[in-house]
């Protein structure tokens, strides 16, 4: 097995639901997103998946979140847009785009600051 990782980012606003503290107020982050996939085998070029493809699919998905108020988007209207829930959402959404006989999303990590991150994997 091979593990491949890309890192990208998006910026958005949110407020945590059912939270008592400052983060219940509207605020924003410049989130860093790490996506790790596993590949069972390599293609003729020696690649599990082309990093360009992995990054393009991730960026395409992140465009639906970038510079948005996350609480108004369908995945987070009833689910608090915490880093944990964003990581899980990205994990499944990227899986729908990329998972096949060879490639599987392994883990998605969402950093809301340089010192705090949440990961989702199965």
Secondary structure, DSSP 8 states (H G I E B T S, - for coil): -EEEEEEEEEEEEE--TT--SGGGS-EEEEEEEEEEEEESS--TTS-SS-HHHHHHHHHHHHTTTTTSBGGGSGGGSSS---HHHHHHHHHHHHHHHH-SSSEEEEEEEEEEETTEEEEEE-
